[in-house]
Amino acid sequence: MKLSESKIGDQLTVNRMELPQSTMMRLKALGMTNGTVVRILNRKKSGSVILSVRGTRLALGTRICDAIEVGRIH
C-alpha cells in the first residue's frame, strides 16, 4: 500500500521508497528509513500527509507519498 492511501490514525511500517536520491537522503536524515514505524496524524485535501516519525512531525506532499510503500502493523 502507498502512504498516500493511508488514513488518519494508521500506524504503518515503511517498506520501500522509490524517490530521487536527494529526497531519499533528506528523509533518511529526518529518521524515515525502511522499517521505521510512522503514524498518520492528518491528511489535507491537497493530498499531503502529516505524520509522526520517531517523535517528529513531518508533512509530505502527494508525489512523495505516492512513492513510499508502507505496510500495516498488526
C-alpha atoms as an extended CHARMM CRD file, in Angstrom:
* protein
*
        74  EXT
         1         1  MET       CA              0.0000000000        0.0000000000        0.0000000000  PROA      1               0.0000000000
         2         2  LYS       CA              1.1890000000        3.5250000000       -0.6950000000  PROA      2               0.0000000000
         3         3  LEU       CA              1.4960000000        6.1440000000        2.0230000000  PROA      3               0.0000000000
         4         4  SER       CA             -0.9480000000        8.3050000000        0.0640000000  PROA      4               0.0000000000
         5         5  GLU       CA             -3.6680000000        5.6400000000        0.6420000000  PROA      5               0.0000000000
         6         6  SER       CA             -3.3900000000        5.7420000000        4.4330000000  PROA      6               0.0000000000
         7         7  LYS       CA             -5.9980000000        7.0480000000        6.8500000000  PROA      7               0.0000000000
         8         8  ILE       CA             -5.6990000000        9.2770000000        9.9170000000  PROA      8               0.0000000000
         9         9  GLY       CA             -4.5890000000        7.2230000000       12.9320000000  PROA      9               0.0000000000
        10        10  ASP       CA             -2.9570000000        4.4160000000       10.9030000000  PROA      10              0.0000000000
        11        11  GLN       CA              0.3410000000        3.0440000000       12.2390000000  PROA      11              0.0000000000
        12        12  LEU       CA              2.4580000000        1.8070000000        9.3650000000  PROA      12              0.0000000000
        13        13  THR       CA              5.9300000000        0.4730000000        8.6330000000  PROA      13              0.0000000000
        14        14  VAL       CA              7.9490000000        1.9510000000        5.7790000000  PROA      14              0.0000000000
        15        15  ASN       CA              8.7560000000       -0.8830000000        3.3600000000  PROA      15              0.0000000000
        16        16  ARG       CA             10.2600000000        0.8660000000        0.3360000000  PROA      16              0.0000000000
        17        17  MET       CA             10.9040000000        4.3510000000       -1.0160000000  PROA      17              0.0000000000
        18        18  GLU       CA             11.2050000000        4.9970000000       -4.7730000000  PROA      18              0.0000000000
        19        19  LEU       CA             12.3990000000        8.6040000000       -4.6830000000  PROA      19              0.0000000000
        20        20  PRO       CA             15.1590000000       10.7150000000       -6.2120000000  PROA      20              0.0000000000
        21        21  GLN       CA             18.4190000000       10.2840000000       -4.3140000000  PROA      21              0.0000000000
        22        22  SER       CA             18.3770000000       13.7920000000       -2.8360000000  PROA      22              0.0000000000
        23        23  THR       CA             14.8510000000       13.3780000000       -1.4560000000  PROA      23              0.0000000000
        24        24  MET       CA             15.6810000000        9.9250000000       -0.1210000000  PROA      24              0.0000000000
        25        25  MET       CA             18.7650000000       11.2490000000        1.6810000000  PROA      25              0.0000000000
        26        26  ARG       CA             16.7550000000       14.0900000000        3.2390000000  PROA      26              0.0000000000
        27        27  LEU       CA             14.0720000000       11.6940000000        4.5430000000  PROA      27              0.0000000000
        28        28  LYS       CA             16.7510000000        9.3790000000        5.9300000000  PROA      28              0.0000000000
        29        29  ALA       CA             18.3690000000       12.3380000000        7.7050000000  PROA      29              0.0000000000
        30        30  LEU       CA             14.9720000000       13.0370000000        9.2900000000  PROA      30              0.0000000000
        31        31  GLY       CA             14.7860000000        9.4370000000       10.5280000000  PROA      31              0.0000000000
        32        32  MET       CA             12.4990000000        7.9170000000        7.8910000000  PROA      32              0.0000000000
        33        33  THR       CA             14.1800000000        4.7030000000        6.7470000000  PROA      33              0.0000000000
        34        34  ASN       CA             12.9770000000        1.2460000000        5.7340000000  PROA      34              0.0000000000
        35        35  GLY       CA             11.4280000000       -0.4460000000        8.7570000000  PROA      35              0.0000000000
        36        36  THR       CA             10.5480000000        2.8220000000       10.5010000000  PROA      36              0.0000000000
        37        37  VAL       CA              7.1140000000        2.9910000000       12.1360000000  PROA      37              0.0000000000
        38        38  VAL       CA              5.0910000000        6.0640000000       11.1830000000  PROA      38              0.0000000000
        39        39  ARG       CA              1.6970000000        7.2930000000       12.4150000000  PROA      39              0.0000000000
        40        40  ILE       CA             -0.6670000000        9.3410000000       10.2560000000  PROA      40              0.0000000000
        41        41  LEU       CA             -1.6710000000       12.4850000000       12.1320000000  PROA      41              0.0000000000
        42        42  ASN       CA             -3.6200000000       14.3650000000        9.4660000000  PROA      42              0.0000000000
        43        43  ARG       CA             -4.4310000000       14.4610000000        5.7630000000  PROA      43              0.0000000000
        44        44  LYS       CA             -5.0180000000       17.5690000000        3.6840000000  PROA      44              0.0000000000
        45        45  LYS       CA             -7.4230000000       17.9270000000        0.7600000000  PROA      45              0.0000000000
        46        46  SER       CA             -4.4390000000       18.5690000000       -1.4940000000  PROA      46              0.0000000000
        47        47  GLY       CA             -3.2340000000       15.0120000000       -0.8030000000  PROA      47              0.0000000000
        48        48  SER       CA             -0.3880000000       15.9090000000        1.5200000000  PROA      48              0.0000000000
        49        49  VAL       CA              0.0320000000       13.8970000000        4.7150000000  PROA      49              0.0000000000
        50        50  ILE       CA              1.2060000000       14.9470000000        8.1660000000  PROA      50              0.0000000000
        51        51  LEU       CA              2.8290000000       12.0750000000       10.0200000000  PROA      51              0.0000000000
        52        52  SER       CA              4.8390000000       11.2920000000       13.1080000000  PROA      52              0.0000000000
        53        53  VAL       CA              8.2760000000        9.7540000000       12.5620000000  PROA      53              0.0000000000
        54        54  ARG       CA             10.3750000000        8.9180000000       15.6290000000  PROA      54              0.0000000000
        55        55  GLY       CA              8.6580000000       11.6540000000       17.6460000000  PROA      55              0.0000000000
        56        56  THR       CA              8.9370000000       14.2960000000       14.9200000000  PROA      56              0.0000000000
        57        57  ARG       CA              6.0810000000       15.6540000000       12.8040000000  PROA      57              0.0000000000
        58        58  LEU       CA              6.6570000000       15.6610000000        9.0420000000  PROA      58              0.0000000000
        59        59  ALA       CA              4.4930000000       16.9680000000        6.2220000000  PROA      59              0.0000000000
        60        60  LEU       CA              4.9500000000       15.1790000000        2.8980000000  PROA      60              0.0000000000
        61        61  GLY       CA              3.4580000000       16.1600000000       -0.4510000000  PROA      61              0.0000000000
        62        62  THR       CA              1.3760000000       13.9460000000       -2.7080000000  PROA      62              0.0000000000
        63        63  ARG       CA              4.1890000000       12.9300000000       -5.0710000000  PROA      63              0.0000000000
        64        64  ILE       CA              6.4390000000       11.8390000000       -2.2210000000  PROA      64              0.0000000000
        65        65  CYS       CA              3.5920000000        9.9280000000       -0.5250000000  PROA      65              0.0000000000
        66        66  ASP       CA              2.8510000000        8.1210000000       -3.7980000000  PROA      66              0.0000000000
        67        67  ALA       CA              6.4700000000        6.9240000000       -3.9220000000  PROA      67              0.0000000000
        68        68  ILE       CA              6.5650000000        5.4300000000       -0.3990000000  PROA      68              0.0000000000
        69        69  GLU       CA              5.2900000000        1.9000000000        0.1670000000  PROA      69              0.0000000000
        70        70  VAL       CA              4.0930000000        1.0300000000        3.6440000000  PROA      70              0.0000000000
        71        71  GLY       CA              2.5940000000       -1.9460000000        5.4690000000  PROA      71              0.0000000000
        72        72  ARG       CA              0.1060000000       -2.0770000000        8.3040000000  PROA      72              0.0000000000
        73        73  ILE       CA              1.2230000000       -3.0700000000       11.7790000000  PROA      73              0.0000000000
        74        74  HSD       CA             -0.9090000000       -5.8830000000       13.1800000000  PROA      74              0.0000000000
